[in-house]
Every structure is written in structure tokens, then in C-alpha cells.
């Protein structure tokens, strides 16, 4: 059971792989991947092996506008540092200084009073022997209390200074009063000044010098210095918010940004690699040693490629469905696109500066126009122009040149029937390229030497595109069995081996084929088909008669071999010229589209003559119509159907005895109606209006061929004698 399931799955997989739909998808996906890889590789900047302080052996040009981050950072830091701080007056600083000074004075007074009262009590109640120890203890206690209060004021004094200022014995009241006057004056003076963080130490030093110059004890000078350092604070401070705003504005000023413009030289040959240059190369991802995968870059290109593919499929879905659902056409389109994109990549690798003008995008437009369809060629040219523009970094002159000259090229070679027209197309494309480059040069004020050089390059591009097109075209025609107008003209050459054989071995069939070709060409052109295809198909439609030419009426000069054989055998011989024709077509490598006309030019028509012979003359039993019909298939195209009608009309009209214009027209319309009633035209897209147009076209050709002639009068013997004497 499992084995049967595996065999079934394997069979489905093989069937899936044989599906033309799968083939189309695989071809398209492979081409899309190749397309994407080539564009990414071409658009990616070149990588360099450079390190700090190396001597460059490259001349590196900026691929776009890039910020010099190192020098930009330096300029920003310098601009930020140049901004002076915004100062504001701190009113609290002065009042707090006065308050702390007053609190200091009060705390000292309270400590001195407490110590004095405590000493008086001790003198009354204590013995004189213990008095000194008690006084010392009192003073120590008050010094500690004062120290606590002063620390709240941020004033720090040593224990000796605290004991000194608390003791009235050591620090006389007169000295303390003098000290208070001096300090009060100095504090008033200093808080009236503008003190900032920068000049604070200088002002404090100035006060210390003033105090030291006064006649007060050294201990008070030390105390004064400690007080000044503790209570004097800057009364002008930095406005951090405003200063930071100004610094930020200065830092962010666009004038500080150092930009390397597109096309500017980043590094010259022989130049030492500095820190800023190395950082620029790193930012541009141009260093091999610090190369990183640019996801944004690759992702952007992937989206563009997918959009181009979607655009092309969308166009083909609405305006070129036949090519979209044809494996052959998809393969042709994918090969042409791949060839052009690879050529573009190769040229860009060889010469990046001139590649936009040397890329032969027009090859795709011309090949698709010749092989498939003009409108599709124009759209594919647009898609390729956008794709190659990514590789050549969006050169605007290339975009204009490719779109305009590619459209001209596609139109000019469409339905070309002569190789000389293709050669002329190369010159026309080159001329259009030159005009575009000349206009761009004038608009952008380019140097005339550059314009001349570029004009020569783009003219050669046009000629080269045509040379490559002519060179590639036969390979694509042969590989994919595509019949172009040029190929049809070659097949219509009387020197074609099969046509020569037809002329020599079956001359009647040859002349019949020529006449059918004339009828088919005029009629097909009248209904909007491919007239050249119809003519060439008519030339080869009866080549199968070469196998037994004398069994066909037009090649018979004497007796008819069919008189000696049965109707069934005659029918077999007559109908076999279809299969014989296919064999010869295979042998002479005729295109499939010509083989289709050979195969379909009789449909499954009844061989009426031998059918009636079997029924009436031979009186055979059980005569079935299916045994006297061609094997088909019925015509599936306008061209095949017209050849079928032209074949029948030419043979029938030729057999008419009375070839008046009215009878010929009536006979033509009867034949067409019979084919229509017999269902031979069911599978082709001919309308009743088309059939009427075909009848008119046939009549136009046949009326000229079978036109009435004046009857020459019979010359009597006496008149002959007179003519002879006159000579």
C-alpha cells in the first residue's frame, strides 16, 4: 500500500514537472533571481583594502552626498564650547550670607553668656580648689554646643578656636566687637559685588587679606577666614537651561555639518589615509576589512525588482495574455532580459564612467519587437531601463536615452521584412542617441569636447546594438522556432530547396501554390492578419504532393492514374499529401507555424469526387463519409483558414469553363459558404464580416487574373498573302 502511494506520488511529481505552467514559473523565478543578483552586484559600491595611515593606491570618488562625521563632530564640539554661559543673579546668596553671619554672632554671644553665667554660679557654690576644672568643663561644654550650631551654618572651627571664642577671658569683648565690625563691613562689601563661580576664590582671598591687615588677634583672623569661606557663595550663577539650549543650538547648527558632495574625491592616489577619510569610507561601507551586509540596500533593490516584475506581469495579463501563457514566449523574454542585464553589468565593471552611454538596452526592445510584439517590447525596454539605471547609479541622461531610443528602435524594426531596414535602424538609433546627448550637454552646460566624445560613444552604441541584434536573432529564431517577418521573407525565396523541387518535380502544384499565395496574402491583409505568413504558408501547403505528383490533376499531362484504382485508394493517396508534407517540412526544418498551415489547410473536408465515385460509379456498399475525409485538424488561425479557402477557390475557379466576373464571384461565395456549413471554420476566429471581406479580396485578385481578352480575328489566306508582300 505504501509502495503504491509512493509510486502515485512519484508519478504526480513527474507529471507536475512536465507541466508547461510549472516550466513558465521556473523560468521566470530563475530569471528574477539572476536579475536581482546582477543588479545588487552592480549597484553595490566597490570595496577597498585600506587602514589608518596607509598610502592609498586608489582614486576614490564619493558615490553620493555623505557627511564627514569626524570633522563634523569636531566643528560641533568647537561651536558648543564657544558658547559663553548665561548668568543670572542669585538674590538668595547675599541674604543667606547675611543671615548666616548674624546667626553666627548670636550663637557666639549666647555661648559666651552661658559660659559666663555658668562660671559665676560655680564661683559661688564650688570650692576654689575645684574651680579651674569646673570652668574648663563649662567651656568645653559650651564649645561643643557652639560647634553644633555652627555646623548647621556650614561653619567649621577647630576645638581650640571654639574654646577661644567662647571664653571671655581669652577673647576680649573689645576684640570681639572690633572683629564683628570688620567682618560686617567686609561681608557687606563682598555681597554687593558680582560674584561668580570663577571669581569666588579671588574675592575670598581679597577679604582674607583685608582681615589679616586689621589689628585683631590671630585666632579671630582664622575664625574670620573660616566664616568667609563658609557663607560667601556666588550671587551670579549659570542658567543651565538657557545655556544648554544655546549650546544645543550651536551644536546642531547646519553650518557645522561637513558634507562630501557626490562626485567629489574622497581619497586620491598617494594620499595618506587619515582618521576622517577612513571613517567616511567606513560609513559608505567601502572597506573590505569592516564590510557589513547592508540589509536596507539589498531590501530596497529586492522591492524594486519585485515591483518591476509585477508591473510587467500586470501589463502582460491585460494586454499580452498570449505571451504570458506561452512557455516559449516567456523563455524568449527571460533570455533577452538576462542577456541585456549581464551585458550592462559587464560594461559597468569595465568602464563605470562611460557605461551609461555604452549599455545597449535597445537590443531587448528590438529583439522582442521582431520576435514577439511591439507594445510588449516598449514595456520591457522601460523595465530594463529602470533596472540598469540602478546599476549605473541613476544617470538621468541614460534613462532618457534608453526610453526614447528604445521606443524608436522597437517601432522601427517592427514587421521589418528586409535586413537592410535593420541596418538602417542602427543608424537611426545612433542618431537619436546623439540628439539626446547633445540636448543634455546644452542644457547642463557641458564642455563641447565631452559632448563630442559622448556623442561618438552613443552613436556607436546604436550601431553596436543593431549588430548584436542581428547576430542574436537567428539563434533565437532557430532555438524557439519563431517565425519573424525576416524569416518568412527568407522562406519565400524562390531558391528555397523545397520550392525549387516543387517547380521542377510538380510544376502544376508550384503554379497553383503561387496563385494560392497571391489570394491568401491579399485576403489576410484585408482582415488584419499576417499577410506574409499566409503567402509563405500557401507556398508550402502542398509540398506533400512531391511524393506522388502525378496523382494530382494539376501535374497530369496525359492519363489519370486514378482511373485504374479504387476510390478508397485514391482518397488515401490524395489525403496522404498532408502527412507527406509534414515529413518534408520536418526534413527541411520548416517552422512549426508553417507546418500548422500544411496540416490544417484541408481541415477534415470531404474528398467529394472520390466519395461520389465510390457511391455512383463503383456502387460500393457501406460507403462512409468519414473514410473519404481529410484527417484534419481544422484551421485554428486566420492565416490557416484563409489558405484553406484560397486553395479551394483557386482550384475550383481554374476548372470553370465560363469565367465571367459574376459567375466567379458567385462561385467564390458558394465555396466559402460550403466550408462554413461544413464546420471547417468553427475553430478559427473569422467573423461573417471577415468572410465577406475575404470574398471581395479573392474576387479582386481573380478578376485581374481571369480578365476578359479581345478575341483575335481569323486571318484569311488572301490577307496572309497581302501581309507577306507588305513585308
Secondary structure as UniProt FT lines:
FT   HELIX           2..17
FT   HELIX           20..43
FT   TURN            52..53
FT   STRAND          60..61
FT   STRAND          66..67
FT   HELIX           69..81
FT   STRAND          87..89
FT   HELIX           91..125
FT   HELIX           128..152
FT   TURN            153..154
FT   HELIX           159..166
FT   TURN            168..170
FT   HELIX           173..191
FT   TURN            197..199
FT   HELIX           200..212
FT   HELIX           218..231
FT   STRAND          236..238
FT   HELIX           240..252
FT   HELIX           254..256
FT   STRAND          259..260
FT   TURN            262..263
FT   STRAND          265..267
FT   TURN            269..270
FT   HELIX           275..283
FT   TURN            284..285
FT   TURN            289..290
FT   HELIX           295..319
FT   HELIX           321..324
FT   HELIX           327..350
FT   TURN            352..354
FT   HELIX           355..358
FT   HELIX           362..371
FT   HELIX           374..391
FT   TURN            392..393
FT   HELIX           396..413
FT   TURN            414..415
FT   HELIX           419..443
FT   TURN            444..445
FT   HELIX           448..480
FT   HELIX           485..491
FT   TURN            494..495
FT   HELIX           497..505
FT   HELIX           507..526
FT   TURN            527..528
FT   HELIX           531..540
FT   TURN            541..542
FT   HELIX           543..546
FT   TURN            547..548
FT   HELIX           549..551
FT   HELIX           553..555
FT   HELIX           561..564
FT   HELIX           567..587
FT   TURN            588..589
FT   HELIX           592..600
FT   TURN            601..604
FT   HELIX           608..612
FT   HELIX           613..617
FT   HELIX           625..628
FT   HELIX           638..654
FT   HELIX           661..677
FT   TURN            678..683
FT   HELIX           688..705
FT   HELIX           717..726
//
